[in-house]
Amino acid sequence: MGGPRLETRCPRLGHEVPIAYCYNQPEGMPCGRMLSCWEWRLPNLRQALERLLPREKWEQYLSLQAKPRHVALVQEIERAKLSRHRGAEQEEKTGENAHGSEREAGTFGE
């Protein structure tokens, strides 16, 4: 008989799943969130996965790791700022706004 069945709540599915589900994904690699969901409970999980996965799959897995939500949000904000900045530069060069219409001098916000 084995030990207790390890389960945790899956943020993707919204219900409890066993660790085997997280490890055996259809893509042939563990779920990209496996470390964030399980590492608090299994501190040696990273080392175990590194030993179990072939080197190329391990490197691919690490490159696909989900970023923490706050990091992803900051990166998205930076991309939006850059896009907005580029749009303003384009508007200055062409005299047109992002929608293709000409600017009206002195009527901003009226």
N, C-alpha and C positions, 0 to 999 in steps of 0.2 A: 504494500500500500504506500502511496506517495504522501507527501506533506499536504498542507492546505493548498487549495487551488488559488493561485494569485490572480486577482481581478482588480481592475480599476475602471473608473468612469471614462469613457472615450469622448473627447470633446467634439469629434467629427460626427459620431453616431448618436451621442446623447444617452447612452446606457452603458452598463457594465460589460466589459469584455475581458477574456483571459489574456495573459501575456503572450500566449502562442498566437493569438489572432494578430497582435501587433507585430510579431516577428515574421509571420508568414503572409505577406501582402501579395496581391496578384502580380505586382511589378517584379517580384523575385527578390525584394529587399524589404527590410523592416519599415514600418510606418515612419515617416519623417518626424513625427512627434513622439516617437517611442522614448527617447531619452528624457524629454521634458516631462512626460507623463509618469515615467517609472523610476528615474534615477534617484529621486528623493527616497524611494522605498528600497531600491537595490543599488547601493552606492558603487558597486563594481560592475554595473551594467555596461558602461562604456568599454571597459577592458574586455569583458566577455564578448561583446559584439565584435570588437576588433579581432579577437582570436577566431571567432566563428565565421566571419565573412572573409572571402578572398580579398586580397589587398585592393584590387581595382574597384570592387563593390564597396569596400569600406570607404575609400576615398570619394567615390561617387555619393555614398550615403552622407558623408560629412558635408559635401558641397550642397546637398539638398536640405540641410537642416533648416527648420522653420526659425525665423528670427523672432525674438520676443516682440510682443505687440507694440510696446513703446518704441522700440528701435525701428520697426517697420513704419510706424506713424511718422516719426521724425524724418525718415528717408522720403516718405511720400510728400510731406510738407516741403522739404527741400526741393524735390522735383517740381512741385507746383510753383514754388517761388521762381525757380529757374525758368520754367515755361512762361510764367507771367512776365518776367524780366525780358525774355527774348521777344515776346509779343509786343511789349512796349518799345523795344528797340526797332522792331519792324515797322511799327506805327509811325515812329519818328522819321524813318527813312522814306516811307511811301506816302505819308499823310493820310493813311487809311487805318481804321481800327481793325480789330481781329475779325470783324464780320464783313469787311470789305467796303464799308461806307465811309465817305470822307468825314473828317472831323469838322465840327462846327466850332469856330473860334469863339471863346467866351460864353458858351452855352452849357458847359459841363454842369450837371446836376440840376438843371432847370426843367 
